[in-house]
């Protein structure tokens, strides 16, 4: 190749390169859509074929551009352009960041074709350092102070508060002042809601006596039974009286403040009176005994439980025993005297009675509804009802009679057995076996003598 031809080829290569890469590619300003910004020589991916451009637009100036997590440059006049080889390693994503702002939206990148420019728009939002406080009240139109500074009447929302706690105070004529604190987060609105309490000229009295159930008189007017809350009481001093049968009257004074409750807890003293003694028996024994609902002990299996120092008057005695229904009885105890009460308990299971069976002659086998019970004379416990009772004795005809068992009672049944001549002894009876044994012994003796 001649020197002239080589020079021509060199000139052509320089011209092609000038077309592909603008003179500003050495670093400087680039006009994208009328906006002038910085232009970087960062090449996206590995060096490859034709060159294109990616231009980033930000809503704030001086934002740093990051491509695939790597810093690329800073926008000028909100614009930053970078040159990339279209056939190089593809770039994936980009975002912008700036102090005082939250990171921008992230965009997915597309590699430009040779000579193509692709625009991406990144938005950064300023990081808020203050928040707002919204104040509401019921009723509304109350005066609001935040950090002791008047801000208006409810409902009201005030902004510009630093992050942290702030005091809120609400006042309204005819209502008690309300105060609290709220925590404000940057960029958020904290809410304070108040239900205002009217300033009242009335209060309440709560009365709870020991024992309870006492009649309450306020300023000599009956108002109910303790424990009780007496509402709508005018402010000031009042007289209070409690009465209960068997106890001394209790009297005192109480002061009522507007909008408040006064608490009174009187202990009533019992009236001294002669007492008596109570003897309690349960049937069956072993029941748990309660006097006027208060546990006293266990009734003995035989005899009576003795309860001393029982106040004179009417009392309720209750007996409880597993397998039996609870039972209660009333009894009157007189001072200096004794009283007794026997409490019968009813079983919660089947009602039981007794069956007494006898026969003439005795010794007969007894079957109740074909279940063997024993030999006469015999007494067995059975549930209330009607039964077939069969008597069976060797040498006699079987006899069957009906018997009715009543709960808590003994029913008797008897049978006179009739001899059976044709069956004096049954082969299976003990007497028959004895006879056979006797004959066997006799036969053995006879045989022995003959041998002698």
PLY file of the C-alpha trace (Angstrom):
ply
format ascii 1.0
element vertex 452
property float x
property float y
property float z
element edge 451
property int vertex1
property int vertex2
end_header
0.00 0.00 0.00
1.33 3.47 -0.91
1.85 6.23 1.65
-0.78 8.28 -0.10
-3.37 5.52 0.20
-2.54 5.03 3.94
-2.96 8.73 4.60
-6.40 8.71 2.97
-7.51 5.75 5.10
-6.25 7.49 8.25
-8.16 10.64 7.38
-11.36 8.58 6.86
-10.99 6.85 10.27
-10.53 10.21 11.98
-13.67 11.55 10.27
-15.75 8.50 11.36
-14.57 8.90 14.94
-15.49 12.58 14.86
-19.01 11.63 13.77
-19.43 8.96 16.52
-18.00 11.00 19.41
-18.85 14.72 19.66
-16.10 17.11 20.45
-17.61 17.56 23.95
-16.89 13.85 24.71
-13.62 14.89 26.26
-15.71 16.19 29.20
-17.72 19.39 29.42
-21.25 20.58 28.76
-23.96 18.69 26.92
-27.25 20.11 25.68
-30.12 17.61 26.24
-33.50 18.89 25.30
-32.48 22.47 25.79
-31.03 21.86 29.32
-27.31 22.26 29.72
-25.62 19.87 32.15
-22.48 17.88 32.80
-21.33 15.17 30.46
-19.25 12.30 31.73
-16.89 9.98 29.95
-17.96 7.01 32.07
-18.43 4.09 29.71
-21.17 1.67 30.64
-19.96 -1.92 30.80
-17.05 -3.31 28.84
-15.76 -1.46 25.78
-17.81 -2.52 22.80
-19.40 -1.20 19.62
-21.13 2.12 18.82
-21.60 4.78 21.46
-24.86 6.16 22.87
-25.85 8.39 25.79
-27.97 8.20 28.97
-29.13 11.50 30.39
-30.42 11.80 33.98
-32.71 14.66 34.97
-33.25 15.52 38.68
-35.70 17.96 40.23
-32.92 19.39 42.43
-29.49 20.56 41.36
-26.29 18.98 42.62
-27.73 15.48 43.01
-25.28 12.57 42.91
-26.00 9.93 40.28
-25.44 6.24 41.12
-25.52 3.56 38.41
-25.65 -0.04 39.59
-24.66 1.26 43.02
-21.52 3.05 41.78
-21.14 6.84 41.90
-21.04 8.41 38.43
-21.27 12.18 38.85
-23.32 15.22 39.94
-26.12 16.96 38.07
-25.62 20.55 36.97
-28.78 22.48 36.31
-30.50 19.19 37.15
-28.84 17.26 34.28
-26.10 14.65 34.04
-25.22 12.77 30.80
-23.02 9.71 30.53
-21.72 8.02 27.38
-22.02 4.25 27.08
-21.07 1.65 24.51
-24.29 0.15 23.21
-22.77 -3.32 22.90
-21.02 -3.25 26.28
-22.17 -5.00 29.47
-25.76 -3.80 30.08
-26.38 -1.34 32.90
-29.27 -2.27 35.18
-30.50 0.56 37.43
-29.80 4.09 38.65
-30.91 6.50 41.37
-30.03 9.98 42.64
-29.15 11.09 46.18
-28.49 14.37 47.95
-28.02 15.38 51.56
-31.28 16.62 53.10
-33.32 14.61 50.62
-34.56 11.06 50.53
-33.19 8.88 47.77
-34.95 9.24 44.45
-36.98 6.61 42.73
-34.89 3.88 41.16
-35.15 3.42 37.40
-34.34 0.38 35.28
-31.92 1.25 32.50
-32.06 0.30 28.83
-28.86 0.42 26.77
-29.09 3.00 23.97
-28.48 2.19 20.33
-25.42 3.76 18.63
-25.95 7.51 18.47
-29.15 7.30 20.65
-29.76 9.30 23.84
-32.22 8.00 26.50
-33.59 10.36 29.17
-34.43 9.29 32.75
-36.12 11.48 35.36
-35.29 11.08 39.04
-37.30 12.82 41.80
-35.90 13.58 45.24
-38.10 14.66 48.17
-36.76 16.80 51.01
-36.46 15.04 54.38
-38.90 16.70 56.74
-37.52 17.57 60.19
-40.79 18.82 61.70
-44.30 17.52 62.15
-47.80 18.76 62.94
-50.23 18.55 65.85
-53.99 18.20 65.31
-56.19 19.03 68.32
-59.90 18.18 68.67
-62.28 18.47 71.61
-65.82 17.67 72.62
-67.42 20.14 72.79
-65.51 22.09 70.15
-64.50 25.78 70.11
-62.18 25.26 73.06
-59.00 27.34 73.35
-55.79 25.42 72.54
-52.27 26.08 73.82
-49.30 24.06 72.55
-46.16 24.44 74.66
-48.06 27.29 76.39
-48.46 29.17 73.09
-51.98 29.97 71.90
-52.66 28.34 68.52
-56.43 28.76 68.06
-59.68 26.97 68.93
-60.67 23.38 68.29
-60.55 21.81 65.86
-57.12 23.10 64.87
-53.96 21.74 63.20
-50.61 23.45 63.66
-47.35 22.51 61.87
-43.65 23.18 62.36
-43.04 21.20 65.57
-39.73 19.43 66.09
-39.72 15.71 66.72
-40.39 14.88 70.37
-42.94 15.53 73.13
-45.06 18.69 73.16
-47.57 19.85 75.80
-51.18 20.44 74.78
-53.61 22.34 77.00
-57.30 22.96 76.30
-59.57 25.35 78.17
-63.24 26.24 77.83
-65.55 28.24 80.04
-67.75 25.99 82.19
-65.43 22.99 81.76
-62.43 21.62 83.57
-59.04 22.31 81.97
-57.61 19.40 79.96
-53.87 18.84 79.56
-51.69 16.13 78.06
-48.60 15.62 75.92
-48.21 14.19 72.42
-45.17 12.84 70.59
-44.49 14.38 67.19
-42.61 12.47 64.49
-40.93 14.31 61.62
-43.20 14.38 58.61
-46.21 13.11 60.59
-49.22 14.57 62.38
-49.85 13.79 66.05
-53.44 13.94 67.27
-54.76 15.08 70.65
-58.46 14.40 71.36
-60.12 15.62 74.55
-63.55 15.08 76.06
-64.03 18.05 78.36
-65.67 17.53 81.77
-68.23 20.09 82.85
-67.57 21.91 86.09
-70.35 20.62 88.32
-71.88 21.72 91.61
-72.82 18.11 92.41
-70.84 15.12 93.56
-71.40 11.52 94.65
-71.12 9.38 97.78
-70.14 5.71 97.64
-71.20 3.71 100.70
-70.00 0.14 101.37
-70.71 -1.28 104.82
-69.54 -4.35 106.71
-71.75 -6.30 106.68
-73.52 -5.20 103.50
-77.30 -4.90 103.15
-77.68 -1.94 105.51
-80.34 0.72 104.89
-78.78 4.08 103.96
-80.29 7.42 105.02
-78.81 10.66 103.60
-79.97 13.77 105.46
-82.68 11.51 107.02
-83.93 10.44 103.57
-83.79 6.74 102.64
-81.65 6.31 99.53
-81.05 2.54 99.24
-79.13 -0.51 100.48
-75.35 -0.77 100.85
-73.19 -1.01 98.84
-74.48 1.92 96.78
-73.31 5.02 94.92
-75.48 8.04 95.66
-75.27 10.47 92.72
-76.44 14.07 92.30
-75.55 15.14 95.84
-75.13 18.88 96.28
-71.69 20.06 97.36
-71.11 20.60 101.06
-71.71 18.67 104.29
-74.36 15.97 104.70
-75.46 13.57 107.43
-75.29 9.84 106.76
-76.98 7.04 108.73
-76.93 3.25 108.28
-79.32 0.77 109.91
-79.40 -3.03 109.87
-81.32 -5.50 111.99
-79.11 -7.02 114.69
-76.60 -4.17 114.50
-76.23 -0.79 116.16
-77.12 2.27 114.10
-74.10 3.97 112.48
-74.09 7.75 111.98
-71.55 10.22 110.59
-71.18 13.28 108.39
-69.64 13.44 104.91
-68.44 16.33 102.74
-69.18 16.30 98.99
-67.01 18.15 96.47
-68.26 19.11 92.98
-67.51 16.50 90.34
-65.96 14.13 92.88
-66.99 10.98 94.77
-66.66 10.70 98.55
-66.08 7.14 99.85
-67.51 5.84 103.12
-66.72 2.35 104.53
-68.53 1.94 107.90
-68.27 -1.22 110.00
-71.50 -1.98 111.84
-71.30 -3.36 115.36
-73.67 -6.21 116.27
-76.23 -5.66 119.01
-75.32 -7.65 122.11
-77.96 -10.33 122.66
-78.16 -13.76 124.34
-77.24 -16.67 122.10
-78.37 -20.26 121.94
-77.06 -23.70 120.99
-78.07 -25.66 117.88
-77.84 -29.45 117.44
-77.76 -30.62 113.83
-78.16 -34.20 112.59
-78.06 -35.40 108.98
-79.52 -38.64 107.65
-77.30 -40.26 106.53
-74.48 -38.80 108.61
-71.30 -37.27 107.25
-72.99 -34.30 105.54
-71.35 -30.86 105.30
-73.36 -28.45 107.47
-73.89 -24.74 106.69
-75.59 -22.22 108.99
-77.01 -19.24 107.10
-74.62 -20.09 104.25
-71.52 -20.27 106.48
-69.76 -23.65 106.70
-69.79 -25.14 110.24
-68.35 -28.64 109.90
-69.32 -32.26 109.17
-72.25 -33.99 110.85
-71.13 -37.17 112.65
-72.20 -40.60 111.41
-74.18 -40.94 114.65
-75.26 -38.24 117.01
-75.44 -34.50 116.36
-73.13 -31.62 115.51
-73.20 -28.90 118.17
-73.10 -25.26 117.04
-72.65 -22.85 119.94
-73.21 -19.10 120.28
-75.94 -18.97 117.65
-77.71 -15.61 117.59
-81.31 -15.78 118.63
-83.78 -15.76 115.76
-84.63 -17.70 112.60
-81.77 -19.49 110.84
-81.36 -21.71 107.77
-79.42 -24.94 108.10
-78.18 -26.64 104.90
-76.73 -30.14 104.55
-74.64 -31.26 101.55
-73.38 -34.77 100.86
-71.96 -36.32 97.70
-74.53 -38.60 96.04
-77.41 -36.80 97.74
-79.48 -33.74 96.99
-78.74 -30.62 99.04
-81.37 -30.06 101.72
-82.19 -27.03 103.85
-84.41 -26.49 106.88
-85.33 -23.47 108.96
-84.94 -23.48 112.72
-85.56 -20.89 115.43
-82.92 -20.45 118.13
-83.83 -18.66 121.35
-81.28 -16.93 123.52
-80.07 -19.12 126.37
-81.85 -22.18 124.93
-81.09 -25.13 122.69
-82.66 -26.11 119.39
-82.22 -29.19 117.23
-82.85 -30.06 113.61
-82.56 -33.31 111.65
-82.09 -33.01 107.90
-82.98 -36.07 105.78
-81.04 -36.32 102.52
-82.45 -37.80 99.34
-80.11 -39.87 97.18
-79.45 -38.66 93.67
-79.13 -42.32 92.51
-81.90 -44.96 92.14
-84.36 -45.10 95.07
-83.44 -48.19 97.14
-85.44 -50.53 99.39
-85.05 -53.97 100.91
-86.51 -57.42 100.15
-86.79 -60.00 102.94
-87.33 -63.58 101.67
-88.15 -66.67 103.76
-89.37 -70.19 103.01
-90.92 -73.24 104.67
-88.72 -75.21 104.98
-85.73 -72.88 105.18
-82.61 -73.30 103.09
-84.22 -72.73 99.71
-82.21 -71.06 96.95
-83.57 -67.59 96.11
-83.54 -66.13 92.57
-84.69 -62.55 91.86
-85.50 -62.05 88.20
-83.44 -65.25 87.66
-80.39 -63.76 89.42
-79.21 -65.94 92.33
-79.30 -64.02 95.62
-78.61 -66.62 98.34
-80.42 -69.05 100.67
-83.45 -68.35 102.85
-83.86 -66.64 105.19
-82.44 -63.70 103.18
-82.59 -59.86 103.08
-81.18 -57.97 100.03
-81.12 -54.30 98.93
-82.88 -53.62 95.61
-83.87 -50.61 93.57
-87.50 -49.60 93.90
-89.69 -51.76 91.62
-91.48 -55.10 91.12
-89.58 -58.40 90.95
-90.20 -62.16 90.39
-88.82 -64.15 93.31
-88.24 -67.89 92.80
-87.62 -70.41 95.59
-85.87 -73.66 94.71
-85.12 -76.60 97.06
-84.25 -80.19 96.21
-87.24 -82.51 96.83
-89.71 -79.67 96.45
-91.47 -77.99 93.62
-90.08 -74.55 92.67
-92.23 -71.66 93.83
-92.35 -68.19 92.19
-94.02 -65.15 93.75
-94.08 -61.43 92.86
-92.68 -58.84 95.25
-92.78 -55.04 95.20
-89.84 -53.09 96.70
-90.56 -49.60 98.04
-87.82 -46.99 98.50
-86.66 -46.70 102.10
-88.80 -49.66 103.24
-88.48 -53.44 103.65
-90.83 -55.69 101.66
-91.30 -59.28 102.91
-92.09 -62.34 100.83
-92.42 -65.99 101.98
-93.18 -69.32 100.32
-94.34 -72.66 101.67
-92.74 -75.20 99.42
-94.65 -78.32 98.28
-92.81 -81.71 98.43
-92.14 -83.47 95.11
-92.43 -87.27 95.78
-90.95 -88.18 92.44
-87.83 -86.16 93.05
-86.89 -86.73 96.65
-83.21 -86.27 95.85
-81.79 -85.05 92.66
-78.72 -86.81 91.33
-76.71 -83.72 91.68
-77.65 -83.08 95.37
-75.23 -83.58 98.27
-77.54 -86.19 99.94
-77.59 -88.34 96.80
-73.82 -88.23 96.59
-73.58 -89.30 100.23
-75.84 -92.34 99.65
-73.76 -93.44 96.65
-70.66 -93.10 98.81
-72.13 -95.30 101.53
-73.04 -98.05 99.04
-69.53 -97.89 97.56
-67.90 -98.33 100.98
-70.20 -101.26 101.82
-69.40 -103.02 98.54
-65.69 -102.60 99.20
-65.97 -104.19 102.67
-67.90 -107.18 101.30
-65.30 -107.78 98.63
-62.49 -107.60 101.15
-64.05 -110.27 103.43
-64.59 -112.69 100.52
-60.91 -112.40 99.63
-60.00 -113.26 103.22
0 1
1 2
2 3
3 4
4 5
5 6
6 7
7 8
8 9
9 10
10 11
11 12
12 13
13 14
14 15
15 16
16 17
17 18
18 19
19 20
20 21
21 22
22 23
23 24
24 25
25 26
26 27
27 28
28 29
29 30
30 31
31 32
32 33
33 34
34 35
35 36
36 37
37 38
38 39
39 40
40 41
41 42
42 43
43 44
44 45
45 46
46 47
47 48
48 49
49 50
50 51
51 52
52 53
53 54
54 55
55 56
56 57
57 58
58 59
59 60
60 61
61 62
62 63
63 64
64 65
65 66
66 67
67 68
68 69
69 70
70 71
71 72
72 73
73 74
74 75
75 76
76 77
77 78
78 79
79 80
80 81
81 82
82 83
83 84
84 85
85 86
86 87
87 88
88 89
89 90
90 91
91 92
92 93
93 94
94 95
95 96
96 97
97 98
98 99
99 100
100 101
101 102
102 103
103 104
104 105
105 106
106 107
107 108
108 109
109 110
110 111
111 112
112 113
113 114
114 115
115 116
116 117
117 118
118 119
119 120
120 121
121 122
122 123
123 124
124 125
125 126
126 127
127 128
128 129
129 130
130 131
131 132
132 133
133 134
134 135
135 136
136 137
137 138
138 139
139 140
140 141
141 142
142 143
143 144
144 145
145 146
146 147
147 148
148 149
149 150
150 151
151 152
152 153
153 154
154 155
155 156
156 157
157 158
158 159
159 160
160 161
161 162
162 163
163 164
164 165
165 166
166 167
167 168
168 169
169 170
170 171
171 172
172 173
173 174
174 175
175 176
176 177
177 178
178 179
179 180
180 181
181 182
182 183
183 184
184 185
185 186
186 187
187 188
188 189
189 190
190 191
191 192
192 193
193 194
194 195
195 196
196 197
197 198
198 199
199 200
200 201
201 202
202 203
203 204
204 205
205 206
206 207
207 208
208 209
209 210
210 211
211 212
212 213
213 214
214 215
215 216
216 217
217 218
218 219
219 220
220 221
221 222
222 223
223 224
224 225
225 226
226 227
227 228
228 229
229 230
230 231
231 232
232 233
233 234
234 235
235 236
236 237
237 238
238 239
239 240
240 241
241 242
242 243
243 244
244 245
245 246
246 247
247 248
248 249
249 250
250 251
251 252
252 253
253 254
254 255
255 256
256 257
257 258
258 259
259 260
260 261
261 262
262 263
263 264
264 265
265 266
266 267
267 268
268 269
269 270
270 271
271 272
272 273
273 274
274 275
275 276
276 277
277 278
278 279
279 280
280 281
281 282
282 283
283 284
284 285
285 286
286 287
287 288
288 289
289 290
290 291
291 292
292 293
293 294
294 295
295 296
296 297
297 298
298 299
299 300
300 301
301 302
302 303
303 304
304 305
305 306
306 307
307 308
308 309
309 310
310 311
311 312
312 313
313 314
314 315
315 316
316 317
317 318
318 319
319 320
320 321
321 322
322 323
323 324
324 325
325 326
326 327
327 328
328 329
329 330
330 331
331 332
332 333
333 334
334 335
335 336
336 337
337 338
338 339
339 340
340 341
341 342
342 343
343 344
344 345
345 346
346 347
347 348
348 349
349 350
350 351
351 352
352 353
353 354
354 355
355 356
356 357
357 358
358 359
359 360
360 361
361 362
362 363
363 364
364 365
365 366
366 367
367 368
368 369
369 370
370 371
371 372
372 373
373 374
374 375
375 376
376 377
377 378
378 379
379 380
380 381
381 382
382 383
383 384
384 385
385 386
386 387
387 388
388 389
389 390
390 391
391 392
392 393
393 394
394 395
395 396
396 397
397 398
398 399
399 400
400 401
401 402
402 403
403 404
404 405
405 406
406 407
407 408
408 409
409 410
410 411
411 412
412 413
413 414
414 415
415 416
416 417
417 418
418 419
419 420
420 421
421 422
422 423
423 424
424 425
425 426
426 427
427 428
428 429
429 430
430 431
431 432
432 433
433 434
434 435
435 436
436 437
437 438
438 439
439 440
440 441
441 442
442 443
443 444
444 445
445 446
446 447
447 448
448 449
449 450
450 451
